[in-house]
Amino acid sequence: MHEAAALLAELIPGDHGLRVTEVHPPGRLVCTAGPDGLEYALGGSVSGPTLFKLVDYAAFLTVNACVGVMRSAVLAQSSISFLEAAEPGPLRITVDLVQRGMRTAVADARVTDGRDWLVAMASLHFSLPARGTRRTAAARDATGQPPSPMGRTA
């Protein structure tokens, strides 16, 4: 879990409010966010853009933690369904890496609020860099070693 938290700080610096709380190799990360720093919509629920930003960050982190560090992985397509108004308070974001190909990775995310109600579900497709680009990025790593995926030993 400490590796994932360090990776979060490295890949997504700043005060975004996301914290890694659980790591389940080979492909699940659980994060929490809030209650501080969340933006609210009229009526007092957590805003949709805030939910989407947190889901995007958590899925990006999951892809990098499970596949290997790829700063140039980009969100290619996403679909999010807002199911309930998210009550003010802490949120729990569970992300599962459901498919990993040579050039893409697919993650599914579920967001629950403090009542443990499912408030949003999302599917996110990431475009991964070509192998040559990955080797170049790994060669520039400060340690000189290619980054290894979390939860895998070889």
C-alpha positions in Angstrom: 0.0 0.0 0.0 2.9 2.4 0.7 4.2 1.8 -2.8 0.8 2.8 -4.3 0.6 5.9 -2.0 4.1 7.0 -3.1 3.1 6.4 -6.8 0.1 8.6 -6.3 2.2 11.4 -4.9 4.6 11.0 -7.8 2.1 10.7 -10.7 -0.6 13.1 -9.4 1.1 15.7 -7.2 -0.9 18.3 -5.4 -3.8 18.4 -3.0 -6.5 16.4 -4.8 -7.7 14.7 -1.6 -7.3 11.1 -2.9 -5.7 8.5 -0.5 -4.9 4.9 -1.2 -6.5 2.7 1.5 -6.3 -0.8 0.0 -4.3 -2.7 -2.6 -5.5 -6.1 -3.8 -3.0 -7.5 -6.4 -3.1 -8.1 -9.2 -5.7 -5.5 -10.2 -7.7 -3.7 -7.6 -7.1 -0.5 -5.7 -9.4 1.2 -3.2 -9.0 4.9 -2.5 -10.9 7.4 -0.4 -11.5 11.1 -0.8 -13.0 13.8 1.3 -14.7 15.2 3.1 -12.3 18.1 2.9 -11.6 19.5 -0.6 -14.6 18.1 -2.3 -16.7 20.5 -4.4 -20.5 20.4 -3.9 -23.3 21.1 -6.3 -26.4 23.2 -5.6 -28.4 21.1 -3.1 -25.4 20.0 -1.2 -24.4 16.8 -3.0 -20.9 16.1 -4.3 -20.6 17.6 -7.8 -20.4 15.3 -10.8 -17.2 16.8 -12.1 -15.6 16.2 -8.7 -16.7 12.5 -8.8 -15.4 12.1 -12.4 -12.0 13.7 -11.5 -11.5 11.4 -8.5 -12.5 8.3 -10.6 -10.1 9.4 -13.4 -7.2 9.8 -10.9 -7.9 6.5 -9.2 -8.2 4.6 -12.4 -5.0 6.2 -13.8 -3.2 5.2 -10.6 -4.6 1.7 -10.8 -3.3 1.2 -14.4 0.1 2.5 -13.4 0.3 0.4 -10.3 -0.8 -2.8 -12.0 0.8 -2.5 -15.5 3.9 -0.5 -14.6 4.6 3.2 -14.5 3.5 4.8 -17.7 3.2 8.5 -17.2 2.1 8.9 -20.9 -0.9 6.6 -20.5 -3.9 8.7 -21.5 -7.6 8.4 -21.0 -9.0 7.5 -24.4 -12.6 6.9 -23.6 -14.8 7.0 -20.5 -18.4 6.4 -19.5 -19.7 7.4 -16.1 -23.2 6.9 -14.7 -24.3 8.9 -11.7 -26.7 6.7 -9.8 -27.5 8.7 -6.6 -26.7 12.1 -5.2 -23.5 11.6 -3.2 -24.0 12.9 0.3 -21.4 15.3 1.7 -18.6 13.3 3.4 -16.0 10.8 2.6 -16.1 8.8 -0.7 -14.8 5.3 -1.4 -13.5 4.6 -5.0 -12.9 1.0 -5.9 -11.1 0.4 -9.2 -10.6 -2.9 -10.9 -8.3 -3.4 -13.9 -10.5 -5.7 -16.1 -8.4 -5.9 -19.3 -4.9 -5.1 -20.3 -3.7 -5.4 -23.8 -0.6 -4.3 -25.6 -1.8 -0.7 -26.2 -4.9 -0.4 -24.0 -6.1 -1.0 -20.4 -9.7 -1.0 -19.2 -10.7 -0.2 -15.7 -14.1 -0.3 -14.0 -14.7 2.0 -11.0 -17.4 2.1 -8.3 -18.0 5.1 -6.0 -19.8 4.8 -2.7 -20.6 7.6 -0.2 -20.6 7.6 3.6 -23.9 5.8 3.6 -22.3 3.0 1.6 -24.6 3.8 -1.3 -23.4 3.2 -4.8 -23.4 6.7 -6.2 -21.5 6.3 -9.5 -20.1 3.6 -11.8 -17.6 4.2 -14.6 -15.7 2.4 -17.3 -12.4 4.0 -18.4 -10.2 3.0 -21.4 -6.6 4.1 -21.3 -4.3 4.2 -24.3 -0.9 2.9 -23.4 2.4 4.0 -25.1 4.1 1.8 -27.6 6.8 -0.6 -26.3 9.6 1.6 -27.7 8.2 4.6 -25.8 8.0 2.5 -22.6 11.6 1.5 -22.9 12.7 5.1 -23.4 10.7 6.3 -20.4 12.1 3.5 -18.3 15.7 4.3 -19.4 15.1 7.8 -18.1 13.9 6.6 -14.7 16.1 8.0 -11.9 17.0 4.6 -10.6 18.1 3.3 -14.0 15.8 0.3 -13.5 12.6 -0.2 -15.4 9.7 0.3 -13.1 8.0 -2.9 -12.0 4.3 -3.4 -11.6 3.1 -3.6 -8.0 2.0 -6.9 -6.8 4.1 -8.8 -9.3 7.5 -10.3 -8.6 8.8 -11.0 -12.1 
